[in-house]
Amino acid sequence: MQESARTILTCSCEGTMPLDADALGHAGAAGRPAHQLCRAQLSSFRAALGAFDAVTVTCTQEAPLFAEVAEAEGFDGALDFVNIREAAGWSEAAAKAGPKMAALIAMAGVAPAPFETVSLESEGVTLVLGRDAVAVEAAQLLAEVLDLTVLLLPGAEVTPPRRAIFPVLQGRVRAAQGHLGAFELTVDDYAAPAPSSRSRLEFEATRDGAVSRCDLVIDLTGAPPLFSADALRPGYLRADPRDPVAVARLIARAQGMVGTFDKPKYIDFRADLCAHSRNRITGCTRCLGLCPTGAIEPAGDSVAIDPLICAGCGQCAAACPTGAASYALPRVEALALKLRAGLRAWYAAGGQGAPVLLLHDDDHGAALIDAAARFGRGLPAHAIPVQINDAGQVGPEVFAAALAWGAGAVRVLTKARPAHPLDGLEETLALMEVISAETGYPAEVCGLIQTDDPDVLEAALWRDPVPARVGRSSFLPPADKRGLLTLAMAEMNRAAPDPTRQIDLPAGAPFGAVVLDRDACTLCLACVGVCPTGALGDNPDRPMLRFTEAACVQCGLCAATCPEDAITLAPQIDFAAWEAPKRVLKEEEPFACTGCGKPFGTRSSIERVMARLDGHWMYSGLDGEKRRELMTLCDDCRTERVVIAGFDPHEKTH
């Protein structure tokens, strides 16, 4: 089927929001807006299905209805939805929200990139951990659905069940690993109950090191969780046994935990780009300390990311300087294209000032925006909401690209108490604060809003918009993350109020230079061999060490490998160096073989070795002179001299 024009169906939602026809026209919305598209004018939607391959409806509330109608009509084109009501039309500033609506519609036109899924299998084999009768009672309610074993903490006072429908054992979990369908727990103080237990369960002799394997773990001990970021571990359900409502919710959730469950593969990983390690020397470790679920572990020269444990916080991808780890929901270049489309539409539709981008998730952020629209002032006309999967996925390339394309500010909205730490995002914001200050952007141009209160969200956004800048970039984002990172930074600087040439950065930044002690360097080129990005290179025609600053990720492998300690790192951005060709850090004349004249090694290294041999007993006398001469020969000539002449360079001189 050939692709035809995308049609955009708008609706005033029974006249509850004004629509700027001129602004919407810039976004491609033609024709008169509907008054009640989902009911009285549903025929207009059906007509569009028959005339277009791609249809966008500016309503998300009635998306299930529209999708049902499209299925009934046999529509096999692209159908998507965008919320212009709560995001823009239901606001005190609705009359000025035309450019924002145009931006929202333009962003909806950017097709989402496909992503992979992984499957978790659960047969319902469940271990219930408890400290009292609550665990046994919960197991009794789940016994018809799950294959249960109850493990009580030592000392628990529990009346023996009338019938042994499921095992009730004693033990204390020492270690736990795994995920839904594949948990493994190591249990100490493990014991079976005595059949003769009367008023309370009595247990037989204990042993340590028992192993339990199960699909599901229900934790009703009230103790600290077995896993970090436990709410994000699939298959691990935990509730306070003193809270009957929480326990009831857990039981209801556990009843549906049998079968096959697909989850997104949040991170695309390329081991060949990873700068973690070379030759057993550790380099980049940025991602390892950020993963809240422990899904990332060292694996030789790279790291390994377990997609079955990964909960999609995205901090590893945001921090990865090479692009080895990249976010897939959506891919960073797709998110960048969406921001570019929205900002271009804003300005094309006559937006006043520079808009604020509000990055938020669906579960928490969208609910706050809805609450503000229904019960408060709503979002201001200059605040453009952009839905993402998780706040942690936002890296410096996203902030820089948004500012380069004309955003007045970028805000990330999270819960007051996020489900996982935001260390990676906070480090990114600190980096952007340094770069922004050095290039003349307003203070806190990139920031975090942490709240569960729509009134607090409104207060953070209802400020005068930043005046639009004269300079705005229009660059297209490249497909590779590192390329986007460096290009976005360079374009952010070009569009900045006060462009600069060089910015000194804090340690750990993903940009910088290699500083070489030329006197100490012997041009052994060990650093070239370990550089994972090709920032350091040689010249096959002569002894030379070259450096490409834009490719340096400051992993430190070169400095750790250098046998002469001749390398130090300088975290910085040098925009002029990024645009320059490879810089020669050191070069020397090659030493010519005294036998055949072929160049090998460097003159300084050969002369240094010869100088160190002066006075050594093995290099004195006639045989010593022969040994010295061998040092001036290339490998081929040295082998020929030793074999043909029958000279043993290791024979002791008498």
N, C-alpha and C positions, 0 to 999 in steps of 0.2 A: 504494500500500500504506500503510495507516495504521500509524503508529509505535506499537509496544507497549513494555512495560517492558524495560529493559536487564537482562540476566541476567549474573551474574558467577560464573564457574566457578573455584573454588579447589582447590588440590591440595597435600598435605603433602610431595610428592616422596618417596614411599616412607618417610614418617615421619622424614625428615631435618631437618624444621623444625617447630617448634610453631606452631599457628595459634590466635589469640585469637578465638573465635567472636563474642564481644560486640563487640570492636573492628571486626571485619570486617562485622558486621551494620550498624554505623553507616555503612559505605561502600556498603551495598546488597547485600552478599554473603549470600544466604540458603541454608539447607540445609546438609547435612553435607559437609565438604570431602572430595574424592576422595583416595585413597591413591596411585593410579597412573593418572591421567586419560589419559595419552598411550598406554597399552597396555591393561591389563586392563579399565579403565573407559571406554574410548573410546566405548562406546555412550551414555554420559551426555552426551558432547559432541554426538553425532549427534541425540540427543533434543532438546537445547537448540536446535539449528539449525532444527528443525521447529516450535518453539513461540515463538521470539522473533525480533524483527527486528534486535536489537543484542546481540551476545555479546562478553564480555570474558573472556579466559583469562589467569590469573595465571601464565603461563609463557611465556618467550620462546625457550628452548632448542628446544622442539618446535614452534615456530610454523610452519615449513615443512610439517610433517605435518598440523597442524590445518587449515592453508590448503588443502592438497591434498584432505583429506576434505570440507571445506566446498564446494570446487568440484565434487567428485564428487557431492555431495548436491544440487547446484543452488542452494545458498544464495546469495541476492542481497542480504542485509542487511549491516549493519556488523559486521565482525569485527576486533577489535583485541586487543593483547597487552600485558601489563605484567609486569615482572620483580620479583617479591617475594622471590625466593630469594636471589640474590647481593646484592640491594640491602638485604635485611632479615632473611630467615630463616636464612641461613648466617652467623651472627655469635655471638660470646660473649654478646651481649645479646639473643638471639633471643626469649627469654621476655618481654621488655619491648617487643618491636617491633610489637605489635598496632596502636597508633596510627599508626606509620609505614606499615605495610601499608595501613591505611585511607586514608592520605594518597596513597600511590602509586596505589591503585585509583581514588580520586576524580579525580586528575589525568589518568588514562588515559581518563576519561569525557568530557573536554573535547575536542570534535572539532577536529582540525587544520584550519586555514584553507587553502583552495586557493591555489596559486601558479602563476605563468606559467613557461614554459620558453622558451629560445631554442635555435636549432639551429646547429651548426657543421658544414660540409661539407668533407670531405677526400677528394681523389682519389688521395692517396698520393704526390704530387710532393714529393720530399724532398731537402733539402740537408744533407749530412753535413760537419761542420766537424772538421778534425783537424790534428794536428801530426806524425804519423808513420804507420807501417803499420797501426796499430790501426784507424784510420778506414777504410782501404781494406778490411781484413779484415771489419769490421762491415758495410760496404756489400755485400760479396760474399755475406754470409749473408742480407741483406735484399733482394737483387736480384730474386728471384722474386716478391716481394710488393709492393715499392715502386718508383716511378720515381725513380731516384737520380742525384744529382750529388755528387761529393766535392770539397771546397774545402780545400786544404792551406795551412797557413801558409807564408809565404816562408822558404826555408832548410830545409824538411823534406826529409829523406833517405829517399826511398821508391823501392823497386825497381819499375820499370814492370810493370803487370799483363801477363800473357801475352796476354790478349784484352781489348780495350777494350769491355767489357760496358756500362760507364757512363762518363761523362766524369770525368776527374780533373783539376782545375784548381788554380790557385794564387790566393790572395787573402787579404786581411785585412779583417774586417768593421769598418767605421767606425761604422755606425748600424744599428739594427734596430727594427722596429715590427711590430705585428700579433698574430695569434693563429692557432690551428689553422685551416687552410684559407685563410688570408689574411696570410701573412708577407711582408714586404718588407725586404730587406737591402741596404745600400749597401756596396760592396766596393772597396777600394783595392788597389794592387799586383796587379791582376787580370791573369792571363796563362794562355794555353793551353799544354799541353806540346808539346815538339818531338817529332814522330813517330819521330825517330831516337834518342831517349833510350835509353841502353844499360844501364849498371849502376845508374843512378839517374835519376829524372825530371828533365829539364832543361826550363826554361820559356822561352817567347819573350818579346818586349818587353812590359813591363807598362803598364797604364793605370789611372787612378783614376776613381772614380765609377760603376763598373759596378753594375747593379741586378739583384738576384735575387729572384724571386717564387716562393713555394713554399707547400705546405700544412703541412709538417712540418720542423722544424729539429732535427737531432741534433748535439749539441755534445760532441766528444771532444777538445777542444784542451787541457783542463786549465787554461785561462785563467779569469779572473773571468767570471761569467755575463753574457750580453748583456742580461738583464732583471733589474730589482729583483724580489725575492721570486720567483726564477726557478722554484721548485718549484710555484708557483701559476699559471704561465702555460700555458694549454692549448696543446699541440702543440710545446712546447719541452722536449726531453729532453736531459738533461746527465748525464755520468758522468766520473769520473776515469779517463783512459786507462791508468793504472798499476794499476787495480783490476779484474782480470778478472771477478770476480763481479758488480760493479756494471755492467760493460759487457754481460755476458750478460743481466742483468735488463733493461737498457735495450733490447737487441735483441728480447727477448721481448715487451716492452711495445709497441715500435714496430710489430711485425707486425700488431697489431690496430687500427692507427690509420688505417684506410681506411673511409669510409662517412659516415653522418650521426650526429652525436652531440648529444643534447639535454642541456642543463645548466640548472639553475634560474636564473630571473631573480631574483637575491637581493634587489635593491633596487627598491622602487617609488618613483618620483620624480615630483614635481609642481613644474614650473618656476615656476608662479605663486606658490608659497609660499617660493621660494628668496630669501634675503636677501643674495646675493652682491654684487650691484652695481645701481646706478641711475644713469642719466645719466653713464656712464663713470666713476663714482666707486666704488671698491671698498669693500665693507662686510664681510660675513662670509666668512671663508676657513677655517673650522674643518675642513671635510672635506678640503680640498685637500692638506694636509700629512700626512694620516693614511693615505691609500690606498697600500698597499704595492706594488700592481701598476701604478700610474699610469693607472687607468681613469677618473679624474675630471679634467676640464679646464674652465677658464673658457669660457663660451659666452654672451657678452653680459651681460644682467642676471642670468643664472643660471649654474649649472654644468651640464655634461653628463656623464653616467655611461654608459660603454660596457659594456653587459651581457655582451658576448662576452669581455671582458677581466676584468671583475669576478670575483674569486674568493670573494666572500661572507664576508669577514672581519667586515663589519658595523660597522666603526668609524665610517664616515661617518654611518650612520643613528643610532648611539648619540650622536654629537656634534652632530647637526643640531638646532638649537634650535627651529626652526619646524615640523618634521615634513615638510619638503619631501622629504627622503630618509627612507624608513622601511623597516625590514627586513621581508621577506616570508616567511621560512622559520624560524619562523612570524612572523606579524605580532605586533607588540609587545602589542597588546591581547589576543591569543590566549594569549600566554605569561603575561600578567598574570592572565587568567582561570584558567589552570592553577595558578598559585601560590596564588591565592585559594582555589580548590577544595581544594587539598592542605592548606593551613593550617587552613581551617575543619574539614576532616575530622579532622585531628590533634587539635584541641581537643575536637571532639565525641566522639571515641573515648577521651577521658580522658588525652591525652598530658600527661606531667609536665614542667614547665618549658617553656621556649620552644625550639623546634627550630632546628637549623642547616640552611639550604638549601645544598646543594652543587650548583652549576651546572657541568655538564661536557659534553664532546662525546662522540660515539659511538666514534670511532676510538681515541682515547687514554684518555679518562676512564673509559668503560665497561670497557675492558680492565683498568685499574688496580683498579676496584671488584671485578671478577670475581676478580682475583688475590688481593686482600685477603680475599675471602670463601672462596676455596678453600684458601689456604695460610697465612692469618694470622688475626687476630682478627675480621676483617670490619668493617663500618661499625657505629658505635654506634647505639643505638636512637633517639637524638635527631637523627641526621644523615639528612636526606631528600635523596636524589639526584634531580636534575632535569636531564634531557638537553636540551641546546640544540644548535644547529648549530655555532656558533663563539663563543669567549669574547669576541671583540670586539664582538658584537652587544648586550652588556649595557650599557644606559645608566642614567643616574641615576634615571629613572622606575621601572625594575625594582627597584633597591635600595630606593628610598623606599617603593614599594607593598608590598614584602615585609615591611619593618619595620612599616609601618602595620597590616598584617594579622596581625602577631604573631610574625614570625620573630625568633628571638633573635640570629641573625647570618646573614650571607650570604657564602658563599665561592665563588670561581670557580677551577676546577681547569684548569691548562694544562700543557703539556710543559715540562720544564726549559729547553729551547731551542725556543720556539715557531716555527712555520713563517714567521711574520711578526711585526714589532714590535707591541707592545701599548701604544703611546703613548697611544692614545685611552682604553683601559681604565684605564691608570694615572692619567690626568688625571681620569677619572670618580671613581676611588677617592679621589683627593686632595680633590676637591670634596665627596664624601660624608663624608670625615673631618672637614672643617670643619663641615658641617651637623650631623653626629651629635654632635660635641663640644659644640656650642652648644645642643643640645636634650637633653643628658643621657644619651645612649646610651653603652654601654660603649666603651672604646677599641678601635679596629680591629674595629668591629661589621661592617664590610664589608671583605673582604680577598681576597688572591690566594694560591693554593697552586700553586707551580710545582715539579713533581717528576715523575720517571719511576719512582719507587720506591714500591710499595704500603705499605711499612713507614713511610715518611715521611708518606704520606697518612693512615695510621692515627694516627700520633703527633699530627698536626695536628688530628684530630677527636675523639680519645678524651679528652675533658675533660668536666667536669661541665656539664650543660646550663644555659643562662642561666635564672634564675627567670622564670616567665611574668609578663608585665605585666598589671596590672589593666585598663588601657585598651587596647582593640584596635578597629580600624576594620573596618567591613564594606562599605565603598563599592564600587560596581560601576565597573570601568574604562570610561571613554568610548572611543569608537572612534578619536578623533584623538590623535596622539602628544603634541602640545603640551598638549592638555587633560588627558591622563593625567599628564604631567610636573608640571603645576602642582597638580592635584588630589592626586596622590600625595604631593607635598612638604607640602601643607597638612595632609593626613591623618596623615602621619608626625609632624608637629609636634603635632597634637592628641593622638595616642596616645603621645607621648614622655614619658619620666620627668620632664623639666623643660621644658615647652613655653615658647617664647619668642615675642617679637613681631617682632624684626628680627635678621638675621644679615648681617654684612659678609662679602663673598666676594672671592676673588682675581680679578684681571683675567682676562677671557676666560670668566667664568661666564655661563651662559645666562639669568640673571635680573639685574634691576637697575632703576635709576631714571634718568631724565633730569633733570639739574640745570640750571636755566635762569637766566642772568643777565638779570633782568627789565629792567635799565636799558639793556643792549645790544640786547635783542630789539626788533625793529621790527614784529613780527607779519606778516612777509612770507609766512609759512607755507610756505616752501620745504621745511622739514623734514617737514611733513605730506605733501607730494607724493612724498617718497622713502621714507617709512616703509613697509616691506614687510608689516608685521603689523597696521597700524591702531592701534598703541599711541599714536601722536600723531594728534590729530584737531582739526578746527576746528568752528566754529559758523556755519552759513550765515546766521544772523540778526544776528550782531554780531562784531566783531573779537575772536577768542578762540583760544587754544591750549590744548588739553586733552590729558591723559595718562592712559593705562590701564596701570598698572605690571605687571599680570599678563601683559600681551601683549608686553612689551619683551624682546627677545632680545639686546640690547647689541651689535647689529651695527655701530653707529657711523656709519651712513649719515647720520643727522641732524646729528651733530657735524661730519662732513666736508663737508656741503652748506651749513651755515649761513653766510651771507655776513658775519655780524657776529661769528662765533666766540663765540656766546652760549650754546652747549650743551656740557656735559661729561657724562660717563657715571659712574654710581656703581654698581658691581656689588654687589648685595645681594639679600636676600629680606626683604620687608616684608609679613608675612602680613596685617596689618590693611589695608594699601593694596591687597592683592589682592582683598579682600572689599568694598572701598569702591567707590563709583561713580567715573566719570571725574573726575580732579582737574583743576581749572583752574590752569594754570601762569601764564597772563597773559591779561588782557582789558582792553579800552579802550572808551571811548565812540567811536562812529563819527563822522566829520566829515560835517556836513550840507552838501550842495551849495548854494552861495549863489545858484544860479539857480533850481533846482526843489525844493530841500529834501531830495532823496533822499540817504540816507546812503551814503558811499563812503569807503574808506580809514579811517585812524585819525586822531584829532585830533592826537596827538603827532607823527605822521609829517608831516602837512601843516604843522603849526607849525614843525617842525624844518627842513623845506624852505624855508619862507618866511623863517625867520631866516637861513638861509645865503645867501639872495638879497639881503639888505640890503647896499647899497653897490655891488652889481654894476652895471656900466655899462648892461647890457641891460635892467635893471629900474629905471632911473631916468627921470625925466621922464614926459611924458604917455603915450607908447607903453610905457614901462616899467611904468606902473601898469596898463595894459591886460594886459600879459603876466602881471603878478602876479595879476590877477583871474582869468586863465585857470587858474591853479593851484588855485583854490578851486572849480572847476566839475567836475562828473562828466563822463564821456566824451561822453555825448549832448549836454549843454549846451555843452561845449567845441567840439564839432564844429559845432553850430548857430551859435555865436558867430563862429567863423572863416569859415564858408561864407557865412552871410547878411550879416554885417557887412563881409565882404571884408577882414578884418584878417589880415595875414601876421605871425605871431608871430616869424618868423625875419628879417624885414626889418630892416636896420641903421638905427638912429636917427641922424639928423644933428643 
